[in-house]
């Protein structure tokens, strides 16, 4: 996995070098324990550490970004982009 994108408070952040499942478990455990600070990267190019306060009611999305685009994965996608499905 290339990185995990984080959307919080209408802003975009990222986390690198982590497994999606591990991050999700960390967030869930932190939310159970109470307010939780999640360390993320802010900015592009040279990253800066940012800390997001996670509490009940805060909207947060975590989106895994794969290393490469695997291409069409279904017959429907193949039909939509005009390429024949050969499988």
C-alpha positions in Angstrom: 0.0 0.0 0.0 1.4 3.4 -1.0 -0.3 5.4 1.7 -3.6 5.9 3.6 -5.4 9.2 2.9 -7.2 10.8 5.8 -10.1 13.2 5.5 -10.9 15.2 8.6 -12.7 18.4 9.1 -12.8 19.0 5.3 -9.0 18.8 5.1 -6.8 16.1 3.5 -4.0 14.4 5.4 -2.1 11.1 4.9 -0.2 8.3 6.7 2.5 6.3 5.1 4.2 3.0 6.1 1.2 1.6 7.9 -1.2 -1.2 7.1 -4.9 -0.1 6.7 -6.1 -2.8 9.1 -3.6 -1.8 11.8 -4.6 1.9 11.5 -8.3 1.1 11.7 -7.8 -1.0 14.8 -5.7 1.8 16.4 -8.4 4.4 15.7 -11.2 2.1 17.1 -9.2 1.4 20.3 -8.4 5.0 20.7 -12.1 6.0 20.4 -13.1 3.4 23.0 -10.5 4.8 25.4 -11.8 8.4 25.0 -10.5 11.4 23.1 -7.5 10.3 21.0 -4.8 12.1 19.1 -3.9 10.6 15.7 -0.6 11.6 14.2 -0.8 12.2 10.4 1.2 13.9 7.7 0.2 17.4 6.6 1.2 18.9 3.3 2.7 17.6 0.1 6.4 17.4 -0.7 8.0 17.9 2.6 5.6 16.4 5.2 4.9 18.0 8.6 3.4 16.1 11.5 -0.1 17.0 12.4 -2.2 15.6 15.3 -6.0 15.2 14.8 -8.2 15.0 17.9 -10.6 12.1 17.5 -13.8 12.2 19.5 -17.4 10.9 19.1 -19.2 12.8 16.4 -16.0 13.9 14.5 -16.2 12.9 10.8 -13.2 10.9 9.7 -12.5 8.9 6.5 -9.6 6.6 6.0 -8.9 5.6 2.3 -6.2 3.1 1.4 -4.2 4.1 -1.7 -2.8 1.1 -3.5 0.7 1.1 -5.1 -0.6 0.6 -8.6 -3.9 0.7 -10.4 -4.8 -3.0 -11.1 -6.9 -2.1 -14.1 -10.5 -3.2 -14.8 -11.7 -5.8 -12.3 -15.1 -6.7 -13.6 -17.1 -7.1 -16.8 -19.1 -4.0 -16.1 -15.9 -1.8 -15.8 -14.6 -3.3 -19.0 -17.9 -2.5 -20.8 -17.9 1.0 -19.4 -14.4 1.9 -20.7 -14.9 0.1 -24.1 -12.4 -2.7 -23.7 -13.5 -6.3 -24.2 -13.3 -8.7 -21.3 -11.1 -11.6 -22.2 -11.5 -13.7 -19.1 
